């Protein structure tokens, strides 16, 4: 129900004549594929080691690689919704581009996340998500992403935190997914581990890196 509710409006609006999001499906799904090459094995390993786990009462019961089918769909539905919103933001706010500010924000985030990761080697989720997202952030200045899409991405990210907190709030409140708090900071935003917001950012860095590279070509 959460997955259907999340994707319904973006899917319907993908075929309207201004943003024309359907024309960007090839770079979108290529970006999602490469992101899943990183995040699905990570998810399988963490689930196997009970760093997080899923409540059988709230999933259909079909599993692939130890993950419920809904978790696989999560990695398609959520990036789809975010990228649709990203293109809407870019269409209606074409002048929202601050290369210098995006550059320094990205460098600051990268350094901050990596330091947090290295300071928490004993917390597996914290270490992995902070270090990976920090490295992905520091790659962006090398790719000169701040000159093209980072400004719109950060604005989209802030906007999408609202539905993120709603959807992830339901998932962690029921709970559909539970966490071993010995493997993270133990700090919750409502019922959501604070690491999840960084996980969300890292996931979208990969999708956008591939998406923008293919779209430009």
C-alpha positions as CSV (number, residue, x, y, z in Angstrom):
1,X,0.0,0.0,0.0
2,X,2.9,2.4,0.8
3,X,4.6,1.6,-2.4
4,X,1.5,2.1,-4.5
5,X,0.6,5.3,-2.7
6,X,4.1,6.6,-3.2
7,X,4.4,6.0,-7.0
8,X,0.8,6.6,-8.1
9,X,0.9,10.4,-8.7
10,X,4.5,10.5,-10.1
11,X,3.6,7.7,-12.5
12,X,0.4,9.4,-13.7
13,X,2.1,12.8,-14.1
14,X,5.1,11.3,-15.9
15,X,3.2,11.5,-19.2
16,X,2.1,15.2,-19.0
17,X,3.5,17.4,-21.8
18,X,5.7,19.8,-19.8
19,X,8.2,17.8,-17.8
20,X,7.8,14.7,-20.2
21,X,9.4,12.5,-17.7
22,X,8.6,9.4,-19.7
23,X,11.3,10.5,-22.2
24,X,13.9,10.1,-19.4
25,X,13.1,6.5,-18.5
26,X,16.2,5.1,-20.1
27,X,18.7,7.1,-17.9
28,X,16.4,6.8,-14.9
29,X,16.2,3.0,-14.9
30,X,19.9,2.7,-15.8
31,X,20.7,4.8,-12.8
32,X,18.4,2.7,-10.6
33,X,20.1,-0.5,-11.9
34,X,23.6,0.7,-11.0
35,X,22.4,1.9,-7.6
36,X,20.9,-1.5,-6.9
37,X,24.2,-3.2,-7.7
38,X,25.5,-1.4,-4.6
39,X,22.5,-1.3,-2.3
40,X,20.9,-4.7,-2.8
41,X,24.0,-6.7,-1.8
42,X,24.5,-4.3,1.2
43,X,20.8,-4.9,2.1
44,X,21.1,-8.7,1.9
45,X,24.3,-8.7,4.0
46,X,22.8,-6.4,6.7
47,X,19.5,-8.4,6.8
48,X,21.5,-11.7,7.1
49,X,23.5,-10.3,10.1
50,X,20.3,-8.8,11.7
51,X,21.6,-5.3,11.5
52,X,18.1,-4.7,10.3
53,X,15.2,-7.1,9.6
54,X,11.7,-7.3,8.3
55,X,8.4,-8.1,10.0
56,X,6.8,-11.0,8.2
57,X,3.3,-9.7,9.2
58,X,3.6,-6.7,6.9
59,X,5.0,-8.2,3.7
60,X,3.5,-10.5,1.1
61,X,5.9,-13.3,1.9
62,X,7.8,-13.5,-1.4
63,X,11.6,-13.3,-0.8
64,X,14.5,-13.0,-3.2
65,X,18.0,-13.3,-1.7
66,X,16.5,-13.1,1.8
67,X,14.7,-9.8,1.1
68,X,11.0,-9.4,0.7
69,X,9.8,-8.4,-2.8
70,X,8.6,-5.1,-1.3
71,X,12.2,-4.2,-0.4
72,X,13.3,-4.8,-4.0
73,X,10.5,-2.6,-5.2
74,X,11.5,0.1,-2.7
75,X,14.7,0.6,-4.6
76,X,12.7,1.3,-7.8
77,X,9.7,3.2,-6.4
78,X,11.5,5.7,-4.2
79,X,14.2,6.7,-6.8
80,X,11.4,7.0,-9.4
81,X,9.5,9.4,-7.1
82,X,12.6,11.4,-6.2
83,X,13.8,11.8,-9.8
84,X,10.3,12.8,-11.0
85,X,10.3,15.5,-8.3
86,X,13.9,16.5,-9.3
87,X,12.8,17.1,-12.9
88,X,9.7,19.0,-11.8
89,X,11.9,21.2,-9.6
90,X,14.4,21.7,-12.4
91,X,11.6,22.6,-14.9
92,X,9.9,25.2,-12.7
93,X,13.0,26.6,-11.1
94,X,15.6,26.6,-13.9
95,X,17.6,29.5,-12.4
96,X,18.0,27.7,-9.1
97,X,21.7,27.0,-9.6
98,X,24.4,28.0,-7.1
99,X,27.6,26.2,-8.2
100,X,29.9,27.7,-5.5
101,X,27.5,27.1,-2.7
102,X,26.8,23.5,-3.9
103,X,30.5,22.8,-4.2
104,X,31.3,23.8,-0.7
105,X,28.2,22.2,0.8
106,X,29.1,18.9,-0.9
107,X,32.8,19.0,0.3
108,X,31.6,19.8,3.8
109,X,29.1,17.0,3.8
110,X,31.7,14.6,2.4
111,X,34.3,15.4,5.0
112,X,31.7,15.4,7.8
113,X,30.2,12.0,6.9
114,X,33.6,10.3,6.5
115,X,34.8,11.6,9.9
116,X,31.5,10.4,11.5
117,X,32.0,7.0,9.9
118,X,35.7,6.7,11.0
119,X,34.7,7.7,14.5
120,X,32.1,4.9,14.7
121,X,33.9,1.8,13.5
122,X,32.1,-0.3,16.0
123,X,28.6,0.7,14.7
124,X,28.3,-1.1,11.4
125,X,25.4,0.8,9.9
126,X,26.7,4.1,10.9
127,X,30.2,3.4,9.6
128,X,29.1,2.0,6.2
129,X,26.5,4.6,5.4
130,X,28.5,7.6,6.5
131,X,31.7,6.5,4.8
132,X,30.0,5.5,1.5
133,X,27.9,8.6,1.3
134,X,30.9,10.8,2.2
135,X,33.0,9.3,-0.5
136,X,30.1,9.7,-3.0
137,X,29.9,13.4,-2.0
138,X,33.6,14.0,-2.5
139,X,33.4,12.5,-5.9
140,X,31.0,15.1,-7.1
141,X,33.5,18.0,-7.3
142,X,35.7,15.8,-9.5
143,X,32.7,15.3,-11.8
144,X,31.8,19.0,-11.6
145,X,28.3,18.1,-10.6
146,X,28.0,21.4,-8.8
147,X,27.9,23.2,-12.1
148,X,25.0,21.2,-13.4
149,X,22.6,19.3,-11.1
150,X,23.7,19.5,-7.4
151,X,21.7,22.7,-6.6
152,X,18.5,21.2,-7.9
153,X,19.2,17.9,-6.1
154,X,19.7,19.4,-2.7
155,X,16.5,21.4,-3.0
156,X,14.7,18.2,-4.1
157,X,16.2,16.3,-1.3
158,X,15.0,18.8,1.3
159,X,11.5,18.7,-0.2
160,X,11.4,14.9,-0.4
161,X,12.3,14.6,3.3
162,X,8.7,15.3,4.0
163,X,7.3,12.2,2.2
164,X,10.4,10.4,3.4
165,X,9.6,10.9,7.0
166,X,5.9,9.9,6.4
167,X,6.7,6.7,4.5
168,X,9.7,5.7,6.6
169,X,7.9,6.7,9.7
170,X,5.2,4.2,9.0
171,X,7.8,1.5,8.2
172,X,9.6,2.0,11.4
173,X,6.6,2.7,13.7
174,X,4.6,-0.5,12.9
175,X,7.4,-1.7,12.5
176,X,7.8,-3.2,9.1
177,X,11.5,-2.9,9.5
178,X,13.4,-3.0,12.8
179,X,17.0,-2.1,13.6
180,X,19.7,-3.3,16.0
181,X,20.5,0.0,17.7
182,X,23.9,-1.3,18.8
183,X,24.8,-1.0,15.1
184,X,23.8,2.7,14.7
185,X,23.8,5.9,16.7
186,X,20.6,5.0,18.5
187,X,19.3,8.5,17.6
188,X,15.8,8.5,16.2
189,X,14.0,11.2,14.2
190,X,10.6,10.3,15.5
191,X,10.9,6.5,14.9
192,X,13.5,6.7,12.1
193,X,17.2,6.1,12.7
194,X,19.1,9.2,11.7
195,X,21.3,7.2,9.4
196,X,18.4,6.5,7.1
197,X,18.4,10.1,5.9
198,X,22.1,9.7,4.9
199,X,21.3,6.3,3.3
200,X,18.6,8.2,1.2
201,X,21.2,10.8,0.1
202,X,23.8,8.2,-0.9
203,X,21.3,6.2,-2.8
204,X,20.3,9.2,-4.9
205,X,23.9,10.3,-5.5
206,X,24.4,7.1,-7.5
207,X,21.2,7.3,-9.4
208,X,21.8,10.9,-10.4
209,X,25.5,10.4,-11.3
210,X,24.4,7.8,-13.9
211,X,21.2,9.5,-14.9
212,X,22.9,12.8,-15.7
213,X,25.8,11.2,-17.5
214,X,23.4,9.3,-19.8
215,X,21.0,12.2,-20.2
216,X,23.7,14.6,-21.3
217,X,25.0,12.1,-23.9
